[in-house]
Amino acid sequence: MTSLPLVFDAPRRGLPPRHLADLSVEERRSVVTELGEKPFRANQLSRHYFARLTTDPDAMTDIPADARERLTGELLPPLLTAVRHLGCDDGATRKTLWRAHDGTLLESVLMRYPDRVTLCVSSQAGCGMACPFCATGQGGLQRNLSTAEIVDQVRAAAAAMRDGELGEPGRVSNIVFMGMGEPLANYRRVVDAVRRICDPQPYGLGISQRSVTVSTVGLVPAIRKLTEEGLSVRLAVSLHTPDDELRDTLVPVNTRWKVSEVLDAARGYADKTGRRVSIEYALIRDINDHPWRADLLGKLLRKHLGPLAHVNVIPLNPTPGSKWDASPKPVEREFVRRVNEQGVACTVRDTRGQEIAAACGQLAAEG
Ligand code: SAH
């Protein structure tokens, strides 16, 4: 296992040209006016993009042809091209590898469940957080994604669901920022993307904030900032172990912000929003799956978060070449039982996409 440096600041290269989904409603109006068009054209464009889910100028017959060409050229530049779709779980899971305008690769995963449809989105191409068990982390950070590159993953998935590409037509109901990247290291663009995803149609994609999860390695100042945004998204913290000694290696950013600081920040978020925090725990055989760690995790979470914590155990999805593996099922069951015994909610996340390299970042790594 190589150890990579932590990278907080992404290179400035490669961000795409300005796009409608980068802009607030007011900004859209002023840009359209600057382009010599009436402000209401901004609403028409928004309706096409965020409600009809289209970027095809030919479908925009309510806008005169010359204005249409100018407006789509300026505000709807093509952002993402699907390179490959990979399906599994009897068609209930589909992973898409996207190529951005500069050749950068990124992925999103659409998962259909009986009661919901979840899209896992990327917030960066690559990741600078260097977690050794994560394929993306091992590949380093290429660049931040723009707000619109994040939003466009959701628009494309919403269109695919509407058009029945994953079975019966349906709606994307949930968004998780658990694809490539550390969302809170691309803070402004991610928060803007959340607003675009959640603003009511036709100004945004109309998905409920309560159905959006932002997952972080634990960037404490950014968690505190997010607490003040007035959003009601769910926060997930990738803890993976309750002790600083091991966490310094599993989640290298722990060398900056310790377990107790991360949990304090998470508590602040939970108090402000009234929402339970998800504690993510990738269970790795003989590394972090010991009974004493389960007990310590339970005690620590009871102390810091009490009923405001929910532990999500994720069986490790081994990355190519890794010596690590998931824990045996009896060990996993005992781990969950011990956390529960401390009065802390704990469940095992169902694993999707095993056979399509859906462990974070694997597809782009092979791409
Ligand atoms: N950077 C953010 C979000 C992206 S990863 C974060 O770390 O929270 C989403 C979740 O998948 C994180 O909890 C991450 O630790 C976990 N993960 C990454 N690689 C994994 C693997 N190989 N097996 C299981 N979980 C993994």
Boltz pocket constraint, residues with backbone or C-beta under 6 A from the ligand:
constraints:
  - pocket:
      binder: B
      contacts: [[A, 129], [A, 131], [A, 133], [A, 134], [A, 135], [A, 177], [A, 178], [A, 179], [A, 180], [A, 181], [A, 182], [A, 183], [A, 215], [A, 216], [A, 217], [A, 236], [A, 237], [A, 238], [A, 280], [A, 281], [A, 282], [A, 314], [A, 315], [A, 316], [A, 317], [A, 318], [A, 319], [A, 359], [A, 360]]
      max_distance: 6.0
